[in-house]
């Protein structure tokens, strides 16, 4: 499958008898790498976030982007709540096993990069709160009993 880029989003305003069309990227520059990493992993591994084994490229893209919009966006809120609460916790604290499964180390790193680029993570924060945890993609998708190598 081709590399998945940040999609464009068109808005049409027909107010006051005028038509105004604007086209912009759907996700900010800070969030685009997270979207691209998630979409790439979802497209490459048929059962990553949603089962796409029987889908063509368009169906896979649609299924994965819907999953991203529903699941990953909600995870951002939980991660930020963990990091910025009165007593900060690790960014993955309180997430279900299913949510953690969908956040392999590579995606966790992309999320941390997003938070840093938005200025939400600063140098004076405790680095252990947003240190990635868990296995990599290879161990996550390895067949049972396999060595975990791609």
N, C-alpha and C positions, 0 to 999 in steps of 0.2 A: 504494500500500500504506500502511496505517496506520503511525503511529509505533510503533516496537517498544520496549517497556519491559522492565525487568528482570523476568524471570519469577519466579513463586512456586514454592517447592518444599515439598512436604508430607512429613513423616516420621511414621510410625505405630509406636509402641512397645507391644507386647502382652505385656510381661513381668509376672510375678507376678500374673496374673489381672486386671490393670488395663489399660486402653487409654488411651494418651496420644498426642494428635495435636498436632503443632506445624507451623505454616506460617510460612515465612520467605522473604525474597528470596534468590534463588539466588546472586547476586553481591554483594559488599560495596559500600558507597557509593562507595568509591574506584574499584572496577573497573566499576561499572555504566555510567559514561559511555563507557568503551572498548567494552563489549559493545554498547551502543546505537548507537554510531558505526559499528562493524563491521557490525552487523545491518542498519542503514539503508543502508549502501553495498552490502552483499551483495544486499539485496532490490531496490535501485534498478537495479543493473547486473547483468544476467543472467550474465555470465561473470567476475564479480569474483573470488571465491574458489572458487566451485563453479558449474557450469552449471545455472541455474534457469530457462532459457528456456521449457521445457515444463511447468513446475510451477505449481500454483495457489498462493494465499497460504499455506495450511497446509504444503504441500510445500516451498515456499521457506523458510519459517521453520524447518522441521525440518532441511533441508539446510544452511542457513546456521549454525544453532546447533550442529550437529554439527561443521561445519568450524571454528567458533570454539573449541569445546571441544578439538579435536585440535591445530589449528595455532597459534592465537594463544596458548593457554596455554603451549605449548612455547617460543614466541618470548619470552614474559615471562622464562622461565628463562635463555635465552641473553642477552637484553638485560641482565638483572641481573648475570649472570656477567661480561659485558663491563665494566659500570660499576664493579663492586665487586671486581675481581681485584687482585692485587698491583700490576700496572701497568695502571691503567684504560685502556680503549680506547673509541672511539666506540660508542654503543649498537648500531649496525647492523653493526659489524665482524664478519666471519666468517659473516654470513647469506648464503644462496644468493640468486641473482637472483630466483628464484620467491618466496622469502620477502620480499625487499625490494619486489617488485611488489605484494604484498598488504599493504604498509605505506605507503600514501601519506601525505603530510605531515599531513593532518587526523587520521589514526589515530595517527601518531607523537606528535602534540601531546597527544592523549587519553592515551596511555601515559605520557608525561612528567608530565602532570597527576596521574595515578594514583600514580606513584612519589613525587611531591611530597606528595600528601595522606597517603600512608602514612609519610612522614618519611624515605624512603630517599634523597631528593635534598635536599641542604642548600645554603644560600647559599655556603658555602665550597668547594663542588665546582666543578671546571672546567666552565663552561657549554657549552663546545664539545663535550664528551663526549655530551651529549644534545640537541644542536641538530638539529632535523629536517632531513633531506636528501631530495633528489629533487623530482620534479614533483608538482603537485597532482592532484586527482581528474580535473579537466578534461583534462589532458594524458595521463593514464593511460588514459582511456577514449575519447579522441578517435579517430575513424576514421582509418585510415592516409591520410596526405596532407592531413588536415583541419587546421583552424587550432587545435584544442585548446580550443575554447570551447563551453560547454554551452548 
